């Protein structure tokens, strides 16, 4: 009976914790984002605090503030760079002229249209897939849509402002007060687990800090390679190439699915650019060149960048990571895929400390220490 009461109490406490986590999910999201920012800024804080001026070390609060300022400036610079270019991209889509399609492209599209009409006569004899796609794309980003977005912009900015301030405020204290998380957690757990908790947090900090810095660098390198390929090989307008390249870099953060979305975006951009500029090169050849650039970048990413990040930063086998990502995607969709590697890293570190007597856990976490 005592065991039953114990299990019921554990189940009750777990249910309460889950409910509170769901109810305060926004706050938990702010904390999670602040932890990510702190992990990215931690190496810079470590470097700054080692600086000595007249025998006095650099103040940690100032190092934390400067590190956050650098991260914020980089984000703002990227936004200020991308905003006007995205505007030109929207204008480019709205100015699409389907009549400028070359003959070869029309032949391919006519075959596709004939196949659709034969398969589904209800669409009508006048059905044109290119007209449908471009009308849908224009409707998605037309002035009415933009007006509706502007109407709700004030509410979004208010929520975003609160969220951004919360993340920055929390991240500042996480960077300034070294060990604030470990001190908080060790104050909750029993004394006999204190050393294990501290070791776990230290390992998690080191692994996740390397991971988040790694994927940030990976996104920039992927964007750089795609951008250079679009500009120097495909001869695309540099402003348009920057938009697509940076979009592909950001999407690349989503394992496996992100690069596919980036490839589709690049092909749509190539189609629109070819139509608007009436390029002499055949449309199909032009699209194959763009696809070749992105595939080549993806191969470099898969065989050089990702092994260095996933295997070396979180100390896990690529196949192990792949299976974890599949499971996370099945459970949580896109957000599950994004959070899979960091969450799995935390679980592995905790298991290595608290379940080290298991042979399976020893084998699974042998690379961590």
Residue, then its C-alpha position, 0 to 999 in steps of 0.5 A: x500500500x505504501x508503494x502504491x501511495x508513493x507511485x500515486x504521489x509521483x504521478x500526481x507531482x508529474x501531472x502538476x509539473x506537466x500542467x504548469x509547464x504547459x500553462x507557462x509555456x511562453x515563459x519556458x520558451x523565453x528561458x530556453x531561448x535565453x539559455x541558447x543565447x547565453x551558450x552562444x555568448x559564453x565563449x566570448x565572455x570567457x575570452x573577455x574576462x581573461x583580459x587584464x588592464x593594469x592588473x585588474x580583470x575585465x568585469x564579468x557584468x561588462x563582458x556579459x553586456x558586450x557579448x549580448x551587444x555583439x549578438x544583438x548587433x549581428x542580428x540587427x545587421x542581418x535584418x537591416x541587410x535583408x529587409x530591403x532585399x526581401x522587398x525587392x524580391x516581393x516586387x520581382x514576384x509581382x512583376x512576373x510576366x508569363x508571356x516571357x517564358x521561352x518556347x522550350x519551357x512552354x512545351x514542358x508546361x503544355x505537356x503537364x497541363x494536358x496530363x492534368x486535364x486528361x487526369x481530371x477533366x473537371x479543371x476545364x480545358x483552359x487550365x494552366x498550372x503556371x497561371x494557377x501557381x503564380x496567381x496563388x503566389x501573388x495572392x499570398x504576398x499581394x497588397x491586401x495581404x500586406x495590409x492585413x499584416x500591417x494591421x496586426x503588426x502593432x500587436x506582434x511588435x508588442x509581443x515580440x518586444x516583451x519576448x525579446x526583452x525577457x530573453x535578453x534580460x535572462x540571458x544577461x544574468x545567465x552570462x554574468x552570474x556564472x553557475x546560476x543554473x547549477x546553484x539553483x538545481x543543486x539547491x533543489x536536489x538531495x545533497x548526495x546528488x549534488x556533485x553529479x548535478x554539477x558535473x552534468x550541468x558542466x558537460x551540458x554547457x560545454x556540449x551545447x555551447x559548441x553545438x549552437x556555435x557550430x550550427x550558427x557557423x554551419x548556417x553562415x557557411x552554407x549561405x556563403x557557398x550558395x550565395x557565391x554559386x548563385x552569383x558567380x556560376x548562375x550569374x543571378x543578381x547579387x541582391x536576389x542571390x543573398x536573399x535565397x542564400x541566407x534563407x537556405x542557410x537559416x533553413x539548413x538548421x532544420x536537419x534533413x527537411x530544411x535543405x529540401x525546402x531551400x532547394x525548392x525555394x531556389x528553384x522557384x527563385x530561378x524560375x521567376x528570375x529567368x522569366x523576368x529577365x528573359x535570359x538566353x540560357x534555356x530555362x531547364x539548363x538554368x534550373x539544373x545549374x541552380x539545383x547543382x549548386x545547392x546539391x554540391x553545397x549540401x554534399x559539402x555540408x553533409x560530409x564536412x560540416x555536419x560530421x564536425x558539428x554533430x559528431x564532435x560537438x555533441x559526441x554522438x554517432x551520425x546514425x544515432x543522431x539520425x534515428x533520434x531526429x526521426x523519432x523527434x520529428x514523429x513526436x513533435x514535427x518541425x519543432x521536434x526536429x529542431x530540438x532533437x539534438x540539444x534535448x538528446x544531448x541533455x538526456x545523454x549527459x544526465x544518463x551518463x551520470x545517474x545511470x552509469x551502472x547500465x552497460x547500455x548507457x555506458x556504451x551509449x555515452x562512452x564518448x561524452x567524458 
